[in-house]
Amino acid sequence: AGTGGKGSVTTMIGSLLQETGLRVGVHTSPYLQVPNEKLLVNGKMAAPSKFTSLVNGFKQQYDEFTSKYPNLTPRHSEAWVAMVHLYFAQQQVDWGVIETGMGGRFDPTNVLSPELSVITNVDFDHVPQLGTTLEEIAFHKAGIIKPSKPVITGETKTAVLDVIQREASDKNSPLFRTGQDFNVEVKTMGETGSVVDIATPLHRYSDIKINLPGIFQPQNAATAVMAVDILSSRHQIPLTSEKIERALRSIKFAGRMEKVQAHPTVILDGANNPQKMESLARSLQAVYGNRTYTLIVGMLATKDASSSITYLLPNVHRVVATSPHIFGKPSIKIEDMAGLIRTIDPAKNVETADNAVEAIRRVLNGAVPGELIVVTGSIYMLGEAREHWFPKKDILLEAEYGHS
């Protein structure tokens, strides 16, 4: 669980376990383009034929359940999680690495009794559903801690740590904290990722290359390595420095500081709350210096757009406001987004586009080779944007046949 980084940490833990020769199921949320992305076994998404067979088989169980219990109709998130568990059982995975949806304590994923829990960090998001204070939000995240099972956290804020520590103590769960029980030292950082040293209570891993750019990925990697280090010691998993190096050097995670083309450079990043937007702004500064860039942005109506977008505007010379289109999730209207940006910074050049694809085509048509273009906001909108470079049809064909 966590406000930011949980998808990256989930993916990293899965890659680290897989590198040791285990069969690993990874569930992330939400997906960018196709729902199969959320069902990975050893890094490969479920083929369309396998996915449709899974859904059809699950529907029979769903119908039997609702017939037997007519007053209990599972919500989409509950039905999805049940189907994930069914798929991983069918695939006979050795380990499942499960990312929560919203919060943790009352999230459908929390029916699990995991061997280890991870809380990446806690910040303001999903307000007021999870609460209006950090302590209230932390209460939800800390709910994934299980009796006598280790918990890892990358959080450093005292108010949040107090909540996590109390939950861990009440459940007699060993707690491992960044900066105290494990550490990361960044040696280099650039467009292709970072080189770091990671120290845990058990080992020190030097010169680890992380194939994901962004200032937040070293901490995510340290959290993932700490988690797998503990699992390794408890479950005789043959983890080595070489395996960690291979897993993190080859890791890929779409939509997180993802460079989808060069000349001009286009970056896609799912920064959908203030914490993530601040991290994105700092990451762009760390990787690209003071280069100004064109920003394409759209967000859901449930998100704090005003606080979020403020972090990105200082280095932006042009903004194209647009909107994600996702069933059942209202978005901030395009003109409202444009108006919000003009209110924050009246000097900014703000345009509008009906959707992400139109915005991208317009910007690329007028771009010069050295330009930097950043597409961010809703993760769902990133899925629409990726269609320009990675059509869904090709993704599904490759999942089915191994090629597009």
Residue pairs with C-beta under 8 A, 6 or more apart in sequence:
1 99
1 100
1 103
1 104
1 107
1 117
1 118
1 119
1 120
1 140
1 141
1 144
2 9
2 118
2 119
2 120
2 121
2 122
2 141
2 154
3 120
3 121
3 122
3 123
3 124
3 125
3 137
3 141
3 273
3 275
4 120
4 121
4 123
4 216
4 273
4 275
4 276
4 279
5 120
5 121
5 154
5 216
5 219
5 220
5 223
6 99
6 100
6 118
6 120
7 28
7 29
7 99
7 253
7 256
8 212
8 216
8 217
8 220
8 253
8 256
9 118
9 120
9 154
9 220
9 223
9 224
9 227
10 26
10 27
10 28
10 97
10 98
10 99
11 26
11 28
11 251
11 253
12 220
12 221
12 224
12 225
12 247
12 248
12 251
13 97
13 118
13 224
13 227
13 228
14 24
14 25
14 26
14 40
14 43
14 97
15 43
15 247
15 248
15 250
15 251
16 224
16 225
16 228
16 239
16 243
16 244
16 247
16 248
17 24
17 94
17 95
17 97
17 228
17 231
17 237
18 24
18 42
18 43
18 247
19 243
19 244
19 246
19 247
20 232
20 237
20 238
20 239
20 243
21 238
22 94
22 95
22 237
23 41
23 42
23 91
23 92
23 93
23 94
23 95
24 41
24 42
24 93
24 94
24 95
24 96
24 97
25 39
25 40
25 41
25 87
25 88
25 91
25 93
25 95
25 96
25 97
26 40
26 41
26 43
26 96
26 97
27 38
27 39
27 40
27 84
27 88
27 96
27 97
27 98
27 99
27 109
28 37
28 38
28 40
28 99
29 38
29 99
29 100
29 101
30 38
30 379
30 380
31 37
31 38
31 383
32 254
32 255
32 270
32 379
32 380
32 382
32 383
32 386
33 383
33 386
33 387
33 390
33 392
33 395
34 45
34 392
34 395
34 396
35 51
36 45
36 46
36 47
36 48
36 51
36 396
36 399
37 45
37 254
38 80
38 84
39 45
39 46
39 51
39 54
39 84
39 87
41 88
41 91
41 93
44 399
45 399
46 54
46 87
46 399
47 399
47 400
48 396
48 399
48 400
49 400
54 83
54 86
54 87
54 90
55 83
57 86
58 79
58 82
58 83
58 86
61 82
61 86
62 74
62 79
65 72
65 74
66 72
66 73
66 74
74 82
75 108
77 101
77 107
77 108
78 108
80 108
81 101
81 108
81 109
81 111
82 108
84 98
85 96
88 96
96 112
98 109
98 112
98 114
99 109
100 107
100 109
100 110
100 144
101 107
101 108
101 109
102 126
102 129
102 130
103 126
103 129
103 130
103 137
103 140
103 141
103 143
104 110
104 119
104 140
104 141
104 142
104 143
104 144
105 139
105 140
105 141
105 142
105 143
105 144
106 140
106 143
107 144
110 143
110 144
113 146
114 144
114 146
114 149
115 149
115 231
115 234
115 235
116 149
116 150
116 151
116 152
116 227
116 230
116 231
117 144
117 145
117 146
117 149
117 150
117 151
117 152
117 173
118 151
118 152
118 153
118 223
118 224
118 227
119 141
119 142
119 144
119 145
119 151
119 152
119 153
119 154
119 155
119 164
120 153
120 154
120 155
120 220
120 223
121 153
121 154
121 155
121 160
121 275
122 134
122 137
122 138
122 141
122 155
122 157
122 160
123 134
123 137
123 273
123 274
123 275
124 134
124 137
124 273
124 274
124 275
124 304
125 137
125 272
125 273
125 275
125 303
125 304
126 137
126 302
127 137
127 304
130 136
130 137
130 140
131 137
131 139
131 140
134 157
134 159
134 160
135 159
135 160
135 162
135 163
138 159
138 160
138 163
138 164
139 163
141 164
142 163
142 164
142 166
142 167
142 168
143 167
145 151
145 164
145 167
145 168
145 171
145 173
146 171
146 173
147 171
147 172
147 173
148 171
148 172
148 173
149 173
150 173
150 174
150 175
150 176
150 230
150 234
151 164
151 168
151 173
151 174
151 175
151 176
152 176
152 182
152 223
152 226
152 227
152 230
153 161
153 164
153 175
153 176
153 177
153 178
153 223
154 178
154 219
154 220
154 222
154 223
155 161
155 164
155 177
155 178
156 177
156 178
156 179
161 177
164 175
165 175
167 173
168 174
168 175
175 181
176 182
176 201
176 226
176 230
178 184
178 219
178 222
178 223
178 226
181 200
181 201
181 226
182 198
182 199
182 200
182 201
182 222
182 223
182 225
182 226
183 198
183 199
183 222
184 196
184 197
184 198
184 199
184 218
184 219
184 221
184 222
185 196
185 197
185 198
185 199
186 194
186 195
186 196
186 218
187 194
187 195
187 196
187 197
187 207
188 194
188 195
189 195
189 213
189 215
189 218
189 286
189 287
190 213
190 287
191 213
191 259
191 287
191 288
192 211
192 213
193 209
193 210
193 211
193 212
193 213
193 217
194 209
194 210
194 213
194 217
194 218
194 221
195 207
195 208
195 209
195 210
196 208
196 210
196 218
196 221
196 222
197 204
197 205
197 206
197 207
197 208
198 204
198 205
198 208
198 221
198 222
198 225
198 226
199 205
200 225
200 226
200 229
202 229
202 230
202 232
202 233
203 229
203 241
205 225
205 241
205 244
205 245
206 241
207 245
208 221
208 225
208 241
208 244
208 245
208 248
209 245
209 248
209 249
210 217
210 218
210 221
210 248
210 249
210 251
211 248
211 249
211 250
211 251
211 252
212 220
212 251
212 252
212 253
212 256
212 257
213 257
213 259
213 283
213 287
214 256
214 257
214 269
214 279
214 280
214 283
214 287
215 279
215 282
215 283
215 286
216 279
216 283
217 256
217 257
221 248
225 244
228 237
228 239
228 244
229 239
231 237
232 238
232 239
254 268
254 386
255 268
255 269
255 270
255 379
255 382
255 383
255 386
256 269
256 270
257 267
257 269
257 280
257 283
257 287
258 267
258 268
258 269
259 265
259 266
259 267
260 266
260 267
260 268
260 386
260 389
260 390
261 389
263 369
263 370
264 364
264 367
264 368
264 369
264 370
264 371
264 372
264 373
265 371
265 372
265 373
266 360
266 364
266 373
266 374
266 375
267 284
267 372
267 373
267 374
267 375
268 375
268 376
268 382
268 385
268 386
269 276
269 280
269 283
269 374
269 375
269 376
269 382
270 276
270 376
270 377
270 378
270 379
270 382
271 277
271 279
271 280
271 308
271 376
271 377
272 299
272 300
272 303
272 308
272 377
272 378
272 379
273 303
273 304
273 308
274 304
274 307
274 308
274 311
276 308
277 308
277 309
277 310
277 311
277 312
277 376
278 311
280 311
280 312
280 374
280 376
281 311
281 312
281 314
281 315
284 293
284 315
284 374
285 315
288 372
290 315
291 315
291 372
292 315
292 316
292 317
292 372
293 315
293 316
293 317
293 371
293 372
293 373
293 374
294 316
294 317
294 318
294 319
294 320
294 363
294 367
294 371
294 372
294 373
294 374
295 312
295 313
295 316
295 318
295 319
295 320
295 374
295 376
296 319
296 320
296 322
296 353
296 356
296 359
296 360
296 363
296 373
296 374
296 375
296 376
296 385
297 309
297 312
297 319
297 320
297 321
297 322
297 337
297 341
297 375
297 376
297 377
298 321
298 322
298 323
298 324
298 331
298 332
298 334
298 337
298 356
298 377
298 378
298 381
299 305
299 308
299 324
299 331
299 332
299 337
299 377
299 378
299 381
300 324
300 326
300 329
300 330
300 331
300 332
300 378
300 380
301 329
301 330
301 331
301 332
302 329
302 330
303 332
303 377
303 378
305 332
305 337
305 340
305 377
306 340
306 344
309 340
309 341
309 344
310 344
312 374
312 376
313 319
313 341
313 344
313 345
313 348
316 348
317 349
318 348
318 349
318 351
319 338
319 341
319 348
319 349
319 350
319 351
320 350
320 351
320 352
320 353
320 359
320 362
320 363
321 334
321 335
321 337
321 338
321 341
321 350
321 351
321 352
321 353
322 334
322 337
322 352
322 353
322 354
322 355
322 356
322 358
322 359
322 381
323 331
323 332
323 333
323 334
323 337
323 354
323 355
323 381
324 331
324 356
324 377
324 378
324 380
324 381
324 384
325 331
325 355
325 380
325 384
326 378
326 380
329 380
331 378
332 340
334 352
334 353
334 354
335 352
338 350
338 351
338 352
341 348
341 350
342 348
342 350
351 362
353 359
353 362
355 384
356 375
356 381
356 382
356 384
356 385
357 384
357 385
357 387
357 388
359 375
360 373
360 375
360 385
360 388
361 388
363 373
364 373
367 373
375 381
375 382
375 385
376 382
393 404
394 404
395 404
397 403
397 404
398 404
